[in-house]
């Protein structure tokens, strides 16, 4: 490609533009002023209203869908997630309204929707609690069933009691089956019929109680009283199930009402959007007619001059301005440490500058990445080092505090590593540390999990959004993985292969511990694990309990 200097391009362009400008300025000035006022009115008034209505309508449509999550949430976490999604969507709508201004009708409807959603959330939360109580009563009922089986199959029973207890057990089993089936029914009439049936069964059992010996009669009456408490009391299965069905109906009804409320609001927005769109179309049509009248009054010379001017501007825009804008973006991105693969085409000064900047920026980024990687990796095990651990732990603690989720730390120490080094040699010891590091890295399979070498034969796990139970599960997996590796250690008093001890500490939701605090707690737990015989995991809370 022939090289064309930018000075030549600008000289020719500016001379041509100046000549055209002198010839057409006086002719077009008066008409362009009017045209500009019309376009400003459309761009600054009509069009923003239309865009705003369409954006809000899109959010309202999404809100209709996610609000259903409140009605069908079957657990407290699901309810919180649905509530968070609804609140975020309403917050987005309010943000749009604040930027637009003069939207009192929008705030009024949003307040009504928020009020109804709060009522729905309360009902859904109560329904979840009732479901938990019902499940707990079902578990108690199953335990009672097992108790009845043990009572009626004991080898010490008298022959006379066995026959009576068998009939008694059949009646009890029938009552338990009716209660268990009622927990899964959805019709109130059927549930009440089952309740009446169980009442008849238990009354009949009370009447037959005198036929047993005193000892067996006392046990039987205790079982029957327990059955009445589990099934027929105010907090029994039937009462809880009836309350749950009624509450579920209220939840579904409230959800349908909210959906209708949102739908009515969406239709109102659609109507306003239609009005705005119709107004914009009318304005655009009138503007088009006025522009057409003005263009018809312009001579052919002006038309030709404008076409030539547009060609020159287009040429400068594509040849110079657009490439300079791209170059500026590349330079800013590179200066801010961002990657930008935009290629500046051409064969002039701009392309030369772009190539030079790209070369130097690429070289600097490669050197910077190499240095940063070397400074944060352990030279032996190729996993993050103590410095990387400190940076990551500070970040995860801040994130856990903001998100109000738990954070756990595992401090891992290789058992009896000094005898291993002394007898096998430091080279073999380094090989063993590398193998342990690889095992740790394989266990840290979640995207947020972080493993680093703490120093010597010690390693550290960081487990974001992990409570005590989850951390102990990871620790057990790690203990098992190290044992399965069966790295030979003939000089270990504990086993014939390498084992590890693990100290676990957990920072609960919203805690304010710093990095030193949680490290100190994990280290204390590790010390307890060593004192208790090694090859085990101890949580710091267990050391407090003991």
C-alpha positions in Angstrom: 0.0 0.0 0.0 1.3 3.4 -1.0 2.2 5.6 2.0 0.1 8.8 2.2 1.2 11.4 4.8 -1.4 12.8 7.2 -0.3 16.3 6.4 -1.3 15.8 2.7 -4.7 14.3 3.7 -5.5 17.2 6.0 -4.4 19.9 3.6 -6.6 18.6 0.7 -9.5 18.0 3.0 -9.4 21.4 4.7 -9.1 23.4 1.5 -12.1 21.5 0.0 -14.2 22.0 3.1 -13.4 25.7 3.3 -14.5 26.2 -0.3 -17.7 24.3 0.2 -18.4 26.1 3.4 -18.2 29.6 1.9 -20.5 28.7 -0.9 -23.4 27.1 1.0 -23.3 28.6 4.5 -25.5 31.6 3.8 -28.0 29.5 1.8 -28.4 26.8 4.4 -28.1 28.7 7.6 -31.7 29.7 8.1 -33.1 26.3 7.2 -30.7 24.4 9.3 -31.5 26.4 12.4 -35.2 25.4 12.2 -34.3 21.8 11.5 -32.0 21.7 14.6 -34.7 22.9 16.9 -37.1 20.2 15.7 -34.5 17.4 16.2 -33.6 18.7 19.6 -37.2 18.5 20.7 -37.5 14.9 19.6 -34.1 13.8 21.0 -34.4 15.6 24.4 -38.1 15.2 25.1 -40.1 12.7 23.1 -37.5 9.9 22.5 -36.3 9.7 26.2 -39.9 9.2 27.3 -40.4 6.3 24.9 -37.1 4.7 25.9 -37.9 5.1 29.6 -41.3 3.5 29.2 -39.9 0.5 27.3 -37.2 -0.1 29.9 -39.6 0.0 32.8 -42.0 -2.3 31.0 -39.2 -4.8 30.4 -38.4 -4.8 34.2 -42.1 -5.1 35.1 -42.4 -8.2 32.8 -39.4 -9.8 34.5 -40.9 -8.9 38.0 -44.0 -10.8 37.1 -42.0 -14.0 36.6 -39.7 -13.7 39.6 -42.5 -12.8 42.0 -43.9 -16.3 41.5 -40.8 -17.6 43.2 -42.2 -16.3 46.5 -45.4 -18.3 46.1 -43.6 -21.6 45.4 -40.6 -21.3 47.7 -40.4 -24.5 49.7 -37.5 -23.5 52.0 -36.1 -20.4 53.7 -33.1 -20.1 51.4 -35.3 -20.3 48.4 -37.6 -17.7 49.9 -34.6 -15.4 50.6 -33.3 -15.8 47.1 -36.7 -15.0 45.6 -37.1 -12.0 47.9 -33.7 -10.7 46.9 -34.5 -11.0 43.2 -37.8 -9.1 43.6 -36.2 -6.3 45.7 -33.4 -5.9 43.2 -35.8 -5.7 40.3 -37.9 -3.1 42.2 -34.8 -1.2 43.0 -33.8 -1.1 39.3 -37.2 0.3 38.4 -36.9 3.0 41.1 -33.5 3.9 39.8 -34.9 4.4 36.3 -37.7 6.5 37.7 -35.3 8.7 39.7 -33.3 9.4 36.6 -36.4 10.2 34.6 -38.2 12.3 37.2 -41.9 13.2 37.4 -43.1 9.6 38.0 -45.4 9.8 41.0 -47.8 7.3 39.5 -44.8 4.8 39.2 -43.9 5.2 42.9 -47.5 4.8 43.9 -47.9 1.5 42.1 -44.5 0.2 43.2 -45.3 1.0 46.9 -48.6 -1.0 46.5 -46.7 -4.0 44.9 -44.0 -3.9 47.6 -46.6 -3.9 50.4 -48.4 -7.0 48.8 -45.0 -8.8 48.3 -44.2 -8.2 52.0 -47.5 -9.8 53.0 -46.8 -12.7 50.6 -43.3 -13.2 52.1 -44.8 -13.3 55.6 -47.3 -16.0 54.5 -44.8 -18.0 52.7 -42.4 -17.9 55.7 -45.2 -19.1 58.0 -46.0 -21.9 55.5 -42.4 -23.1 55.5 -42.3 -23.2 59.3 -45.6 -25.2 59.4 -44.2 -27.6 56.9 -41.1 -28.1 59.1 -43.2 -28.7 62.2 -45.3 -31.3 60.2 -42.2 -33.1 59.0 -40.9 -33.2 62.6 -44.2 -34.7 63.8 -44.0 -37.3 61.0 -40.5 -38.3 62.2 -41.9 -38.7 65.8 -44.7 -40.8 64.4 -42.2 -43.2 62.7 -40.2 -43.4 65.9 -43.4 -44.3 67.8 -44.1 -47.0 65.2 -40.6 -48.6 65.9 -41.4 -48.4 69.6 -44.6 -50.3 69.1 -42.7 -53.0 67.1 -40.2 -53.5 70.0 -42.9 -53.7 72.6 -45.0 -56.3 70.8 -42.0 -58.5 69.8 -40.3 -58.8 73.2 -39.4 -62.4 74.2 -40.5 -61.8 77.8 -44.2 -61.4 77.0 -46.8 -63.7 78.5 -48.8 -65.9 76.1 -52.1 -64.1 77.1 -50.5 -60.7 76.5 -49.1 -61.6 73.1 -52.5 -62.3 71.6 -54.0 -59.1 73.0 -50.9 -57.0 72.0 -51.1 -58.4 68.4 -54.6 -57.0 68.0 -53.6 -53.8 69.8 -50.5 -53.5 67.5 -52.7 -53.9 64.4 -55.0 -51.1 65.5 -52.0 -48.8 66.3 -50.5 -49.5 62.9 -53.8 -48.7 61.2 -53.9 -45.4 63.1 -50.3 -44.6 62.2 -50.9 -45.4 58.6 -53.9 -43.1 58.5 -51.9 -40.3 60.1 -49.0 -40.8 57.7 -51.3 -40.8 54.7 -53.1 -37.7 55.9 -49.8 -35.7 55.9 -49.8 -36.1 52.1 -53.5 -35.4 51.4 -54.7 -32.2 49.9 -58.5 -32.4 50.7 -59.7 -31.1 54.1 -62.8 -33.5 54.1 -60.6 -36.6 53.6 -58.2 -35.4 56.4 -61.1 -34.9 58.8 -62.5 -38.3 58.0 -59.1 -39.9 58.8 -59.0 -37.9 62.1 -62.4 -39.2 63.1 -61.3 -42.7 62.3 -58.2 -42.5 64.4 -60.2 -41.1 67.3 -62.5 -44.1 67.1 -59.5 -46.5 67.1 -57.8 -44.9 70.1 -61.1 -44.9 72.1 -61.5 -48.6 71.4 -57.9 -49.2 72.5 -58.5 -47.4 75.8 -61.6 -49.6 76.4 -59.5 -52.8 75.9 -56.7 -51.7 78.2 -58.0 -53.6 81.3 -57.5 -56.9 79.5 -53.7 -56.6 79.8 -51.5 -57.1 82.8 -50.7 -54.0 84.8 -47.2 -53.6 83.3 -48.3 -54.0 79.7 -51.3 -51.9 80.3 -49.1 -49.0 81.5 -46.9 -49.2 78.4 -49.9 -49.5 76.1 -51.6 -46.4 77.6 -48.3 -44.5 77.3 -48.1 -45.3 73.6 -51.7 -44.4 73.0 -51.2 -41.0 74.9 -48.2 -40.4 72.7 -50.1 -41.2 69.6 -52.9 -38.8 70.5 -50.3 -36.1 71.2 -48.6 -36.6 67.8 -51.7 -37.0 65.7 -54.7 -35.3 67.4 -53.3 -32.5 69.6 -53.3 -28.8 68.6 -49.8 -29.3 67.3 -50.5 -32.7 65.9 -50.3 -33.9 62.3 -53.9 -33.3 61.5 -54.1 -29.8 62.9 -50.8 -28.8 61.3 -51.8 -30.3 57.9 -55.1 -28.5 57.9 -53.4 -25.2 58.9 -50.8 -25.8 56.1 -53.5 -26.4 53.5 -55.3 -23.3 54.5 -52.1 -21.2 54.5 -51.0 -22.6 51.1 -54.3 -21.5 49.7 -53.8 -18.0 51.1 -50.2 -17.9 49.7 -51.4 -19.0 46.2 -54.2 -16.5 46.3 -51.9 -13.7 47.4 -49.4 -14.6 44.7 -52.2 -14.5 42.0 -53.3 -11.1 43.3 -49.7 -9.8 43.1 -49.4 -11.2 39.6 -52.7 -9.4 38.6 -51.5 -6.2 40.2 -48.2 -6.3 38.3 -50.1 -7.2 35.1 -52.4 -4.2 35.5 -49.4 -2.0 36.1 -47.7 -3.4 33.0 -50.8 -2.6 30.9 -50.8 0.9 32.2 -47.2 1.3 31.2 -47.9 -0.1 27.8 -50.7 2.4 27.3 -48.5 5.3 28.3 -45.7 3.9 26.0 -48.2 3.7 23.2 -49.2 7.3 23.7 -45.6 8.4 23.7 -44.8 6.3 20.6 -47.8 7.7 18.8 -46.7 11.3 19.7 -43.2 10.6 18.5 -44.4 9.2 15.2 -46.6 12.2 14.6 -43.7 14.6 15.4 -41.4 12.6 13.1 -44.0 12.7 10.3 -44.4 16.5 10.6 -40.6 16.9 10.7 -40.1 14.8 7.6 -42.7 16.9 5.7 -41.0 20.2 6.7 -37.5 18.9 5.8 -38.8 17.8 2.4 -40.2 21.3 1.7 -36.9 22.8 2.7 -34.8 20.5 0.5 -37.0 21.2 -2.5 -36.1 24.9 -2.2 -32.3 24.2 -2.3 -30.6 24.6 -5.7 -28.8 21.7 -7.4 -25.5 23.4 -6.7 -26.2 23.1 -2.9 -27.1 19.5 -3.2 -23.9 18.7 -5.1 -21.8 20.7 -2.6 -23.3 18.9 0.4 -22.7 15.5 -1.2 -19.1 16.5 -1.8 -18.8 17.8 1.8 -20.2 14.5 3.1 -17.7 12.5 1.1 -14.8 14.6 2.5 -16.1 14.3 6.0 -16.7 10.6 5.6 -13.1 10.2 4.3 -11.6 12.1 7.2 -13.8 10.2 9.7 -12.7 6.8 8.4 -9.1 7.7 7.5 -8.2 9.8 10.5 -10.7 10.4 13.2 -12.0 6.9 13.7 -8.5 5.5 13.7 -7.4 8.2 16.2 -10.3 7.3 18.5 -9.3 3.6 18.3 -5.7 4.6 19.0 -6.8 6.6 22.0 -8.9 3.7 23.4 -6.0 1.4 22.9 -3.6 3.7 24.7 -6.1 4.3 27.6 -6.8 0.6 28.0 -3.1 -0.3 28.0 -2.4 2.5 30.5 -5.1 1.0 32.8 -3.7 -2.5 32.5 -6.6 -3.8 30.3 -6.2 -5.9 27.2 -7.3 -4.4 23.9 -6.8 -6.4 20.6 -8.1 -3.6 18.3 -5.9 -3.4 15.2 -5.2 0.0 13.7 -5.0 -0.5 9.9 -3.3 1.7 7.4 0.2 2.8 6.4 0.9 6.2 7.9 1.9 7.9 11.2 -1.1 6.6 13.1 -0.5 3.0 12.3 3.2 3.4 13.1 2.4 4.8 16.6 -0.2 2.0 17.2 2.3 -0.7 16.3 5.0 0.9 18.6 2.5 1.3 21.5 1.3 -2.3 21.1 4.8 -3.6 21.0 5.9 -1.9 24.2 2.6 -2.5 26.1 2.7 -6.2 25.2 6.3 -6.5 26.4 5.6 -4.7 29.7 2.5 -6.8 30.4 4.4 -10.0 29.8 7.1 -8.9 32.1 4.6 -7.7 34.7 2.6 -11.0 34.6 5.8 -13.1 34.9 7.0 -11.1 37.9 3.6 -11.2 39.6 3.3 -14.9 39.1 6.7 -15.6 40.4 6.1 -13.4 43.5 2.9 -15.2 44.4 3.8 -18.9 43.8 5.8 -21.2 46.0 9.0 -22.2 44.2 8.9 -25.8 45.3 5.2 -26.9 45.1 4.0 -24.4 42.4 1.0 -23.5 44.5 0.3 -20.0 46.0 2.8 -18.9 48.7 2.4 -17.1 52.1 2.2 -13.7 50.4 -0.6 -14.8 48.1 -2.4 -16.4 51.1 -2.3 -13.1 53.0 -3.8 -11.2 50.1 -6.5 -13.8 49.4 -7.5 -14.2 53.1 -7.9 -10.4 53.5 -10.1 -10.3 50.4 -12.2 -13.3 51.4 -12.8 -11.9 54.9 -14.0 -8.6 53.5 -16.2 -10.5 51.1 -17.6 -12.7 53.8 -18.4 -9.7 56.0 -20.2 -7.9 53.1 -22.1 -11.0 51.9 -22.8 -12.2 55.5 -21.7 -15.7 54.8 -19.3 -18.0 56.8 -15.6 -18.5 56.0 -13.6 -21.5 57.1 -9.8 -22.1 57.2 -8.0 -25.4 57.3 -4.4 -25.5 58.6 -2.7 -28.7 57.4 0.5 -30.0 58.9 2.4 -33.1 57.6 2.8 -35.5 60.6 6.4 -36.4 61.7 8.0 -34.7 58.7 11.3 -34.0 60.5 12.0 -37.8 60.9 11.0 -38.1 57.2 13.5 -35.5 56.1 16.3 -36.8 58.4 16.0 -40.4 57.2 14.9 -40.0 53.6 16.8 -36.9 52.8 15.7 -33.3 51.9 15.3 -34.1 48.2 12.8 -36.9 48.9 11.2 -34.6 51.5 10.7 -32.0 48.8 9.2 -34.6 46.5 6.7 -35.6 49.3 5.7 -31.9 49.8 5.0 -31.5 46.1 2.8 -34.7 46.2 0.9 -33.3 49.3 0.4 -30.0 47.5 -1.0 -31.8 44.4 -3.4 -33.7 46.6 -4.6 -30.4 48.3 -5.1 -28.8 44.9 -7.2 -31.7 43.7 -9.4 -31.5 46.8 -9.9 -27.7 46.4 -12.3 -28.3 43.5 -14.7 -25.4 43.9 -13.9 -22.2 42.0 -13.6 -20.1 45.2 -11.5 -22.6 47.2 -7.9 -21.5 47.7 -4.9 -23.6 48.8 -1.4 -22.2 49.6 1.8 -23.3 51.3 2.0 -21.7 54.7 5.7 -22.6 55.3 7.8 -25.7 55.8 5.4 -28.7 55.9 2.3 -26.6 56.6 -0.4 -25.8 54.1 -3.6 -23.7 54.4 -7.1 -24.1 52.9 -9.5 -21.1 52.5 -13.1 -22.2 52.0 -15.5 -19.2 51.2 -19.2 -19.6 52.1 -18.5 -22.7 54.0 -19.8 -23.4 57.6 -18.3 -25.6 60.2 -20.1 -28.8 58.9 -18.8 -28.2 55.3 -15.3 -27.4 56.5 -15.1 -30.7 58.5 -16.4 -32.6 55.4 -13.6 -31.1 53.3 -11.1 -31.9 56.1 -12.3 -35.6 56.2 -11.9 -35.8 52.4 -8.4 -34.4 52.6 -7.4 -36.9 55.4 -8.8 -39.7 53.3 -7.0 -38.5 50.1 -3.6 -38.3 51.9 -4.1 -41.8 53.4 -5.1 -43.2 49.9 -1.9 -41.8 48.4 0.1 -44.1 50.8 3.3 -42.1 50.6 5.8 -44.3 52.4 6.9 -43.2 55.9 8.6 -46.0 57.8 9.8 -43.7 60.5 6.3 -42.4 61.5 5.0 -43.7 64.9 1.5 -43.2 63.6 1.4 -45.3 60.3 3.6 -46.7 57.6 2.7 -43.9 55.3 2.5 -40.1 55.5 -0.5 -38.6 57.3 -1.6 -35.1 58.1 -3.2 -33.3 61.0 -5.7 -30.5 60.3 -6.9 -27.6 62.4 -10.2 -26.0 61.4 -11.6 -22.6 62.2 -14.8 -21.0 61.0 -15.7 -17.3 60.9 -19.5 -17.3 61.1 -21.9 -15.0 59.2 -21.1 -11.3 59.7 -18.1 -11.9 61.9 -15.5 -9.1 62.3 -12.4 -11.3 62.8 -9.2 -10.3 61.0 -6.7 -12.6 59.2 -4.6 -13.0 62.3 -7.6 -14.0 64.4 -8.8 -16.9 62.2 -5.2 -18.1 61.6 -4.6 -18.2 65.3 -7.8 -20.2 65.9 -6.9 -22.7 63.2 -3.4 -23.0 64.6 -4.9 -23.8 68.1 -7.1 -26.4 66.6 -4.1 -27.9 64.7 -2.2 -28.0 68.0 -5.1 -29.9 69.6 -5.2 -32.4 66.7 -1.5 -33.1 67.2 -1.9 -33.5 70.9 -4.8 -36.0 70.3 -2.7 -38.3 68.3 -2.4 -36.7 64.8 -3.9 -38.0 61.5 -7.2 -36.3 62.4 -9.1 -33.0 62.0 -10.2 -30.8 64.9 -12.4 -27.8 64.8 -11.6 -24.9 67.1 -15.2 -25.0 68.5 -14.6 -28.6 69.6 -11.6 -27.5 71.6 -13.8 -24.9 73.4 -16.5 -27.5 74.1 -14.0 -30.0 75.5 
